[in-house]
Every structure is written in structure tokens, then in C-alpha cells.
């Protein structure tokens, strides 16, 4: 009970601080047109070794943080009947690899939140988009140390191989993050390269994103086609007259 109370108190404190910062921004600039939910990090852990503790830590920042920041700004946007909410997602939500499970799950949750926000906020003329980059040369996902709450020797080989891969992959990524963010700005403003284009629900950025998302949905559609004959025949039988 004490731990639950402490956790609740911390969440309230964080939420209050976020709202205070939003109010300060409004007092300076008078309005907020766009919110970009970019805060987050990539916790590296095998799911069985990280457990629920690691999952909670990852979701507290990557998911709860998104909700807290967005909800703090929405009253202002609803009042003005205008605004744009940008969620920074990830191609990883469609391309799971070992030791990225909690990060992948958090980004999949962000994508689902964004889609639901979009249905709820359309009536207020508030736009929502997911910017999903992949394989860009950034430090975030590569610098976070490995997290293990329950060491399991059977995973030693996989853990060593995968952590080694992440240590070397950063400098090899071909995506230029500056170019990616320029496209995002153009898309939100409807200017430059995005002139004449409607802001999409998903703004996929980078060659890796296009490759992996298409692979994901190709497999999904193949599975649906293979199982369709028995998976759809599940309605109640007609009641005889």
C-alpha cells in the first residue's frame, strides 16, 4: 500500500510540473499550435530478464509521459479549436528484435494512443500524426545500458550478440536526422516538400521504415489469407424457424 501511495504521489507531482510548464509557455507566447512528443529512450533488455519492473520503467517515460504532456496542452487546443499533436513513434513497432521488446511495446502503445486521440480530437479540429522514423544516426537508442533484473544464463549468447550489435550500429545508420525533422516540419506546416499534401496519420520516414513496415504487413496479410476460411466462420448458427 505504501509503495502504491508513493507511486501515485510521484505521478501527481510530475503531472503538476508538466502543467506548470505548459502554463508558463502560454503566459509567454499566448498560444501553442503544435506539441511534439519526442521525449523517450530505448531500454535494452530481454523481456524475461527485465520483467515487469523494466516494462514499467520504459512505459513511464515513453507512454505515460506522452499522455501527461498531451493532456496538459489539450484544454488550450480544445478552447481554440485548433492545434497539431505529433507523436514520435518508431519503425521498431513493426520490426521487433531481441532486447528491444519493452521499447517496441512502448512505441506500439504510442501509435495506438495517437490513433485513438485522432478519433477523439477531430471534433475540435485538432490534428494528430505519428512520425515513425527508422535507422537514423542518433545516439538515444544506442547509449542506454542493458537492464537486467533477473539474470538467466541460457540467454548469455543471445544477449552478448545483440548488445554487441547495438554498440556498433549507431555510426552505420544512413538516415540523416536533420533531413527527417525538416520533412516533419514541412508536413506539419504544409510547406516546402509537403506543400499541397494533407498531414497523414502516419508519416513514415527513412528507407528502413518503408522496408520493415511493408514486410510486416505482407506477413500479416499472408497469415490472414491462410486462415481466413476458418477464422471468419465463427458467427452463431442461424436459429431455425
Secondary structure, 3 states (H helix, E strand, C coil): CHHHHHHHHHHHHHHHHHHHHHHHHHHHHCCCCEEEECCCCCCECCHHHHHHHHHHHHHHHHHHHHHHHHHHHHHHHHHHCCEEEEEECCHHHHCCCCCCHHHHHHHHHHHHHHHHHHHHHHHHCEEEEEEEECCECCCHHHHCCECCCCCCHHHHHHHHHHHHHHHHHHHHCCECHHHHHHHHHHHHHCCHHHCCCCCCCEEEECHHHHHHHHHHHHHHHHHHHHHHHHHCCCCCCCCCC
